Amino acid sequence: MFPLAAWVAIATADSPPVLAHDDLEALYHEGSFQQGLGVTNERIASAPDKDLYWMKARFMFEIGERFTRTDTSIDKEAWYKEMLAAADAGLALAPGDPHLRFARGIAMGRLGTTRGVLSSLFMARDVEQDWLAVANAQGFFYQSLGNEELLPCDAYHALGIFYRLVPDWWIIQVIAGTRGDLDRSLEFHRKAVSCKPDDVDNWKELGATELCISDKRKDTGMLASGLTSLSRALAIPAVTERELIDHRHTKMLIAQPTLACEYSRDGQQDLDESKLTAKP
């Protein structure tokens, strides 16, 4: 098994790491997500603790990313509801825990993209608040064995996607209490690539936002920046199944830049404003 050579559970940057469930950390690093989920569920049944719940949510996220939202071989809505329940159970033990709030935001976010962003706006404010809490948490830091998960860096990445996929329409603000913002999306993605520059997904999503800005504002400079970012994503070797998917999607965005605003790894989103503003 991979040696435990990295911080695996951190309380604050100034205190020593507390190592817990190091075998589950190793399974996550090795990509043994199904096995890790099984072991995690066994431990939750016998002796639950807060870390087991975010680990469960994380294993579930990685497994779920292998399926598009239209794949009938899995009930993705039920899957993400279980993931959300795990995060909520952990937060009942440790209210406000940043890792659990990140997991809860991911679960709600994937429920949203599975149902469709425009059908899930009632969750948007809660998703945003969870991820902003992680992004702004003082002294909080977490790094998995192989840097697959890095917090708060991954919260910047998630917020970048959020502010691109949630449309910047006045009616969204009325319905959801928040709205999209391409400039904030760009800001968060730039922070994400700064703190995690060797991540395929970070460069792909930065490129998606840059292409989206180019399309919305007819900005040829941003188009060039987007294509450069996507090229950076392809220059990073794809090792995991998720990275292989990201490479395929990066090539798709290079070939069809107009897909960028509605792009999501689990399937293109329908962001037709008329579906919210049309009179009955």
DABEL-V999891 format. One record per residue. N is the residue number from 0. RES is the residue in one small letter. SS is DSSP state (helix for helix, strand for strand, loop for the rest). PHI is phi in whole degrees, 0 to 359 (NA if undefined). Layout:
{{N;RES;SS;PHI} {N;RES;SS;PHI}}
This chain:
{{0;m;loop;NA} {1;f;loop;301} {2;p;loop;295} {3;l;loop;281} {4;a;loop;238} {5;a;loop;217} {6;w;loop;296} {7;v;loop;238} {8;a;loop;202} {9;i;loop;235} {10;a;loop;267} {11;t;loop;218} {12;a;loop;293} {13;d;loop;265} {14;s;loop;255} {15;p;loop;293} {16;p;loop;293} {17;v;loop;256} {18;l;loop;274} {19;a;loop;217} {20;h;loop;53} {21;d;helix;296} {22;d;helix;292} {23;l;helix;289} {24;e;helix;298} {25;a;helix;294} {26;l;helix;297} {27;y;helix;297} {28;h;helix;299} {29;e;helix;283} {30;g;loop;82} {31;s;loop;270} {32;f;helix;290} {33;q;helix;294} {34;q;helix;298} {35;g;helix;299} {36;l;helix;295} {37;g;helix;298} {38;v;helix;295} {39;t;helix;298} {40;n;helix;297} {41;e;helix;297} {42;r;helix;289} {43;i;helix;298} {44;a;helix;294} {45;s;helix;258} {46;a;helix;207} {47;p;loop;293} {48;d;loop;217} {49;k;helix;299} {50;d;helix;294} {51;l;helix;298} {52;y;helix;288} {53;w;helix;286} {54;m;helix;295} {55;k;helix;299} {56;a;helix;300} {57;r;helix;292} {58;f;helix;300} {59;m;helix;295} {60;f;helix;300} {61;e;helix;297} {62;i;helix;295} {63;g;helix;296} {64;e;loop;293} {65;r;loop;281} {66;f;loop;241} {67;t;loop;287} {68;r;loop;291} {69;t;loop;261} {70;d;loop;287} {71;t;loop;278} {72;s;loop;282} {73;i;loop;217} {74;d;loop;272} {75;k;helix;293} {76;e;helix;295} {77;a;helix;296} {78;w;helix;299} {79;y;helix;284} {80;k;helix;295} {81;e;helix;294} {82;m;helix;298} {83;l;helix;295} {84;a;helix;298} {85;a;helix;296} {86;a;helix;297} {87;d;helix;296} {88;a;helix;296} {89;g;helix;295} {90;l;helix;292} {91;a;helix;293} {92;l;helix;276} {93;a;loop;222} {94;p;loop;304} {95;g;loop;83} {96;d;loop;304} {97;p;helix;298} {98;h;helix;293} {99;l;helix;288} {100;r;helix;293} {101;f;helix;298} {102;a;helix;298} {103;r;helix;296} {104;g;helix;298} {105;i;helix;297} {106;a;helix;298} {107;m;helix;294} {108;g;helix;297} {109;r;helix;286} {110;l;helix;300} {111;g;helix;295} {112;t;helix;288} {113;t;helix;291} {114;r;helix;283} {115;g;loop;111} {116;v;helix;306} {117;l;helix;290} {118;s;helix;269} {119;s;loop;232} {120;l;helix;294} {121;f;helix;296} {122;m;helix;265} {123;a;helix;301} {124;r;helix;297} {125;d;helix;294} {126;v;helix;299} {127;e;helix;302} {128;q;helix;294} {129;d;helix;298} {130;w;helix;288} {131;l;helix;296} {132;a;helix;298} {133;v;helix;290} {134;a;helix;300} {135;n;loop;256} {136;a;loop;295} {137;q;loop;285} {138;g;loop;79} {139;f;loop;275} {140;f;loop;209} {141;y;strand;214} {142;q;strand;220} {143;s;loop;284} {144;l;loop;305} {145;g;loop;254} {146;n;loop;67} {147;e;loop;296} {148;e;loop;241} {149;l;strand;221} {150;l;strand;242} {151;p;loop;274} {152;c;helix;307} {153;d;helix;292} {154;a;helix;289} {155;y;helix;299} {156;h;helix;302} {157;a;helix;297} {158;l;helix;294} {159;g;helix;299} {160;i;helix;294} {161;f;helix;305} {162;y;helix;287} {163;r;helix;273} {164;l;helix;284} {165;v;loop;280} {166;p;loop;295} {167;d;loop;266} {168;w;loop;241} {169;w;helix;301} {170;i;helix;291} {171;i;helix;296} {172;q;helix;299} {173;v;helix;294} {174;i;helix;284} {175;a;helix;256} {176;g;loop;81} {177;t;loop;205} {178;r;loop;202} {179;g;loop;289} {180;d;loop;198} {181;l;helix;294} {182;d;helix;291} {183;r;helix;292} {184;s;helix;303} {185;l;helix;299} {186;e;helix;300} {187;f;helix;291} {188;h;helix;293} {189;r;helix;295} {190;k;helix;295} {191;a;helix;294} {192;v;helix;289} {193;s;helix;291} {194;c;helix;269} {195;k;loop;215} {196;p;loop;284} {197;d;loop;260} {198;d;loop;255} {199;v;helix;303} {200;d;helix;297} {201;n;helix;299} {202;w;helix;289} {203;k;helix;298} {204;e;helix;287} {205;l;helix;300} {206;g;helix;299} {207;a;helix;298} {208;t;helix;294} {209;e;helix;297} {210;l;helix;294} {211;c;helix;296} {212;i;helix;299} {213;s;helix;302} {214;d;helix;292} {215;k;helix;290} {216;r;helix;249} {217;k;loop;54} {218;d;loop;255} {219;t;helix;291} {220;g;helix;296} {221;m;helix;289} {222;l;helix;299} {223;a;helix;297} {224;s;helix;297} {225;g;helix;297} {226;l;helix;294} {227;t;helix;294} {228;s;helix;298} {229;l;helix;294} {230;s;helix;295} {231;r;helix;297} {232;a;helix;298} {233;l;helix;289} {234;a;helix;285} {235;i;loop;272} {236;p;loop;302} {237;a;loop;270} {238;v;loop;250} {239;t;loop;274} {240;e;helix;298} {241;r;helix;296} {242;e;helix;293} {243;l;helix;296} {244;i;helix;298} {245;d;helix;297} {246;h;helix;297} {247;r;helix;298} {248;h;helix;291} {249;t;helix;299} {250;k;helix;297} {251;m;helix;297} {252;l;helix;292} {253;i;helix;297} {254;a;helix;286} {255;q;loop;225} {256;p;helix;303} {257;t;helix;290} {258;l;helix;279} {259;a;loop;296} {260;c;loop;298} {261;e;loop;263} {262;y;loop;289} {263;s;loop;215} {264;r;loop;304} {265;d;loop;271} {266;g;loop;140} {267;q;loop;300} {268;q;loop;264} {269;d;loop;266} {270;l;loop;245} {271;d;loop;274} {272;e;loop;300} {273;s;helix;297} {274;k;helix;286} {275;l;helix;259} {276;t;helix;261} {277;a;loop;295} {278;k;loop;282} {279;p;loop;294}}
